[in-house]
Amino acid sequence: MSDANHTAFSPAVFLANAGLGRRIVELEPKETFFCQGDPTDSVFYLQKGRAKVTVVSRNGKEATITLLSSGDFVGEECLAAVAGLRLATATAINNCTALKIKREEMVRVMHDEPAFVDIFLKFLLARSMRTQADLIDQLFNSSEKRLARILLIMAEFGKPGEPETFIPPITQETLADMIGTTRSRVSFFMNRFRKLGFIDYNGRIQVHKSLLNVVLLDQLPEHNSEQPPISTTS
């Protein structure tokens, strides 16, 4: 009987439905999954929507460290041997649906279900590679190229299926925090991308496939115009 139940386990069904130690939560834009300093007592699996992970320094400066989309886990640090406190805040960008899994249930399924472990390890590997790519991007690429990469990530270019060319609402201040520059530079680069036909925006930003050329082929004309013009107001 137990063997039959074990064979019947489906990670997709587990992650789609509420059950023992897990429940479905609905979040509206700007609602938090958890906050920096909260106990690490659960993992969230994002079923639908987009979210961001931010940290706040002691002097109150906030920085966005990663973006999340459907199929991502967040809060996986609760699986550490010693449970502690959250190091970051996870916030919904738009309407989100997520499965909240208690730490004890997450540990159990990781121990009992190899099929689930495979999925979770693939996620962790993908996140590790993304973090490494983010670091390389920050160290070696121009802020203009970093902005192009972030826009492509938000549009989900490179994921299976058709990309979501309209990205979720995001401010230029947030984009500036993510790529380590100023809002005025982001505004300059966004206007430039629009003039070159890489993006459109009128309320929402639409990303075109041609923006891939900036990241993959480094095709930006007039590279010396990367710097925004210096204001000469008296």
KAPETA-V444492 format. One record per residue. RES is the residue in one letter. SS is DSSP state (h for helix, s for strand, l for the rest). Layout:
((RES/SS) (RES/SS))
This chain:
((M/l) (S/h) (D/h) (A/h) (N/h) (H/h) (T/h) (A/l) (F/l) (S/l) (P/h) (A/h) (V/h) (F/h) (L/h) (A/h) (N/l) (A/l) (G/s) (L/l) (G/l) (R/s) (R/s) (I/s) (V/s) (E/s) (L/s) (E/l) (P/l) (K/l) (E/l) (T/s) (F/s) (F/s) (C/l) (Q/l) (G/l) (D/l) (P/s) (T/l) (D/l) (S/s) (V/s) (F/s) (Y/s) (L/s) (Q/s) (K/s) (G/l) (R/l) (A/s) (K/s) (V/s) (T/s) (V/s) (V/s) (S/l) (R/l) (N/l) (G/l) (K/l) (E/s) (A/s) (T/s) (I/s) (T/s) (L/s) (L/s) (S/l) (S/l) (G/l) (D/l) (F/s) (V/s) (G/l) (E/h) (E/h) (C/h) (L/h) (A/l) (A/l) (V/l) (A/l) (G/l) (L/s) (R/l) (L/l) (A/l) (T/s) (A/s) (T/s) (A/s) (I/l) (N/l) (N/l) (C/s) (T/s) (A/s) (L/s) (K/s) (I/s) (K/s) (R/h) (E/h) (E/h) (M/h) (V/h) (R/h) (V/h) (M/h) (H/h) (D/h) (E/l) (P/h) (A/h) (F/h) (V/h) (D/h) (I/h) (F/h) (L/h) (K/h) (F/h) (L/h) (L/h) (A/h) (R/h) (S/h) (M/h) (R/h) (T/h) (Q/h) (A/h) (D/h) (L/h) (I/h) (D/h) (Q/h) (L/h) (F/h) (N/l) (S/l) (S/h) (E/h) (K/h) (R/h) (L/h) (A/h) (R/h) (I/h) (L/h) (L/h) (I/h) (M/h) (A/l) (E/l) (F/l) (G/l) (K/l) (P/l) (G/l) (E/l) (P/l) (E/l) (T/l) (F/s) (I/l) (P/l) (P/l) (I/l) (T/l) (Q/h) (E/h) (T/h) (L/h) (A/h) (D/h) (M/h) (I/h) (G/l) (T/l) (T/l) (R/h) (S/h) (R/h) (V/h) (S/h) (F/h) (F/h) (M/h) (N/h) (R/h) (F/h) (R/h) (K/h) (L/l) (G/l) (F/l) (I/s) (D/s) (Y/s) (N/l) (G/l) (R/l) (I/s) (Q/s) (V/s) (H/l) (K/h) (S/h) (L/h) (L/h) (N/h) (V/h) (V/h) (L/h) (L/l) (D/l) (Q/l) (L/l) (P/l) (E/l) (H/h) (N/h) (S/h) (E/l) (Q/l) (P/l) (P/l) (I/l) (S/l) (T/l) (T/l) (S/l))
